[in-house]
Amino acid sequence: MSGLAVFKPFWRNKLARTGMIIVLLLVLVAIFAPVIAPYSPYNSSFPPMLGPSAQHWLGTTQAGQDVFSQLVYGARQSLWVGFAAGTAATILGLIIGLIAGYAPGIVDDVLSYLINVFLVIPGLPLMIILAAYAPVHGSLLIIFVITVTGWAWGARVLRSQVTTLRSRDYVAAARFAGDGMLRIVFREIMPNMISLVAAGFLGAAVSAILAAAGLEFLGLGDPSINSWGTMLYWAENSGALLQGQWAWLFAPGFLIAVLGTSLVLINFAVDEMANPRLRKKA
Amino acid sequence: MRYLIRRGSMLLLTLWSAITLNFLLPRLMPGNPAEVMLAKFKGKGNMGPQAIYAIKVMLGITNESLWHQYLQYWGEIFHFNFGISYTYFPYSVTHMIAQALPWTLVLIGVTTVLSFLIGTGFGIWAAWTRGSWFDMSVTSIFTFTSSFPYFWFAMIVVFILAFTFQVFPNSGGYATQMVPGFNMAFLGSAIYHSILPALTILVSSLGGWQLQMRNNMIAALNEDYVVLARAKGLPQRVLAMGYAARNAILPNMTSFAMSLGFVVSGAILVELVFSYPGMGSLLYNAVSNEDYPLMQGIFLMIVVCVVAANLVADIVNVALDPRIRRGGGEA
């Protein structure tokens, strides 16, 4: 299969195509931020709290920074944290889920117990506690906290899938050929559930983006780093509401919602691949 | 019954893990935040020896063995003795939580149930009329709203309905001049103040239920027993509600329990935006003042509530699904 053929099912599904285009656009914005943004996001030489105008499309902040430039540069941080935490949580969930599903007895019991505990404990309060105790604040801390609290959902789905796959003939064949557990799990079983892994990644990325925004909004990120979440933090804390700065308030959250939506849209195509019944009848 | 015992012991284990985690966190963190905390307390005023003891046990400022500390810690928890709040000195953590908890329980309880019912209803209808104008528009709108950051939508709602049009109050749980009590005027004011936060949580959480129910229902509509029922010529209504939806809702019940954690998390941020006098605002104040005793108490209380809600959802599940009663079903 050529590399491009992988994208075919995504492109065929109209919703997924829309999602892919939007994500691609946001990635381009992040890469070419210096070209697109008229000013530096940290340049605070403008009059504070201006409304939207031709010079400042979305107005200026309390500190006299250009909101539109912050929005453009903020895409970098928000995309990076979302995808990094989503990837890390997926890998952790993958490892634990696959081993729990394949290994018999006590290993499965212990790992399943861990999965269940992390599913029940509400994520954000745990994240808040972890972040509040941490001595340093920054994007690495946020990625770490989201990974620790966000892997369990994927692990649970993968585990139950592996328990149905492990009795298949090709797995037995690999076992008789003398392959070790790790090789069987990651080389024989995993390729057969790649759509589940993809769906898990997209879901994890969406919740990571939302969680990162929430933590930054609470001031648990590094408020001096420019991202969509910290923009909302500053907007709330400098009374953007009272001053009628609707653009400053509206834009960052809107982009977070758009990014989350497009990832969910891409997931529709993954769902159809995993579950042919969801496909529309021709 | 066996299923319930298994789930019950699982939840008890979860509770134990969360409490132990809460015990270990301040002890494992570098830089000893607890000592700093106690030093700050000394500047606040006179504390009884008992209060100091409780804080020491909760945060681990003793020279005793870890195991001994752990036993003491459990002792304090069983006496609901979480120490003194730093932010709200001289009030105890228990006192602050007892004040905030009812607000959050009512707000989240009512909105979660409403959201589940409405979202599931929309999901059934969308799957039944799959591919129609209604399905496409409802599903795309809910996909979008379910990606809203809860707190951002809260801010937008405040901006439009509270500031611009001034239809609703922008913050608080009741009118400031009122004294909390069980009278009509106070309850009315409390309900009036809760409409916007409830609306926010409702809109942001509806989509998840709708999308999931739609998926389950589409899968159920393709099952053989539904095809047979259709072939027998059963009325459409019976087919949709009695055959397909009845089975499609079961996996939704399970995830209802699990996603309670998400709803609680979302509500924390919404409460903050509205300065709602619940657990979320309290947690935020605790975190921003580095009030570790209060923070730990709140975390414990939230976990206890979520575990209890999970247990209720499990009991409902057993009542609804005979397959689980018969010992099958996935834990």
Interface residues (C-beta under 8 A of the other chain):
Chain A: L15 S112 Y113 N116 V117 L119 V120 I121 P122 G123 L124 P125 L126 I128 I129 L130 A132 Y133 A134 P135 S160 V206 L210 A213 G214 F217 L218 G219 L220 L232 A235 E236 L241 L242 G244 W246 L249 F250 P252 G253 F254 I256 A257 V258 L259 G260 T261 V264 L265 D271 N275 R277 L278 K280
Chain B: M10 L11 L13 T14 S17 A18 N22 L25 P26 M29 P30 G31 P33 G131 S140 T143 F144 S146 S147 F148 P149 Y150 F151 W152 F153 M155 I156 V158 F159 F163 N215 I218 A219 N222 M258 L260 G261 F262 V264 S265 G266 I268 L269 L272 V273 L283 Y284 V287 S288 E290 Y292 M295 Q296 I298 F299 I302 V303 V306 V307 N310 E330 A331
